[in-house]
Amino acid sequence: MFQVTVLYNHPEDPARFDEHYDGVHAPLAATIPGLQRYTVTRPGPGPDGTLPPYYLVAVMEYESEAAYGAGTAGPEGRATRADLANFATAGVTLLAGPAGSVV
């Protein structure tokens, strides 16, 4: 399995970010060919009340790195990347690599 984790920084306007992410970006990303699983987490404050380092964490899984490359090279992948400028203005970090289960 090949996993892509997208870490979104805290937006200036969380309500606007959520509206665009949930209504436009996530449905667009879900159309990328080869995508097998797509989960989203909005981490809450830590035990001491401090904000987590990221506002939203998206995890996408593909059968292989080749499937990821093929899917994201197509029009759906290009459109998804281009859409980041419409809402992820606080910055985003992408981590990608082979993944396996521990438990």
N, C-alpha and C positions, 0 to 999 in steps of 0.2 A: 504494500500500500504506500502511496505517496500523499503526504499531508501538507497543506498550506494553512498557515496561521496568520491572520491579519489582525494587528493590534492598532486600534484607533485611539488617538489621544483625546483628552477631554475637549469637547467642542465649546465654543463661546456661547452658543444657543442650543442647549440639549434638546429642547422640544422640536426645533427645526431640523436638527440632525436626525432624530428618531423618526420624524415624519417622512423625511426623504429616504432614509435607510430602509425602513419597513415598507414604504409604499412604492419605491422606485428601485433602489439599488439591490436589495435582497432578491426581489423577483427577477431582476435582470441577471444577476449572478447565477441564479438557479437554472438559467437556460443554457449555461456553458456545457457543451457536449462532454460526456465522460465523467461528469461530476456524480459521485455516488452517494455522498453524504455531506450535509451543510448544516452546521450548528452555530448558534449565536449565544453568547453569554454577556450580560451586562453586570460586571462584578459590583458587589456592594462594598460598603466601608469595612475596614478591618475591625478587629475586636476593640481597638482603642478609638474607633471613629474616624481614622484617617482614610482619605480617598485612595482607592487603588490607583496604580500607575496608569491604567488604561480605562477608557470609558466603555469600550465594547471590544469583544474578542470574537472573531469569526474563524471557524475551523472548517476547511473543505478537504474532502478526501477523494482521491482518484485511485484507480487500479494501479497505475504506474506513473513514473515521471513522463514517459512518452505520451500517455493519455492526457496528462495535465498540459504538456506542451502543445499537443494538437488542439485541445479544447480551447486553450487561452489564445492561441494564434488565430483562431477564426473570428468572425464578426461579433459573436456574442462576447468573447473574451475582450476584444478591443473596445466594445461598447461599455463593458463593465469597468475597465480601467479608465476610460475617458470620463465616466460618470463620477469618479472620485473627486474631481475638481468642483463638482456641484454641491458637495456637502462635507467632505473630509478636509476642510481648510486648516485644522489644527495639526494635521500630520498623521501619517500612518506608517507602520512598520510591517513588512512582509517577511515571514520566515517559511522556508520550504525545505522539505527533505523526506527521506524514507521514514516510515513510522511502523511500529509494531506494538502489539499488546503486551503488557507486563502481567496483568491479572486476567 
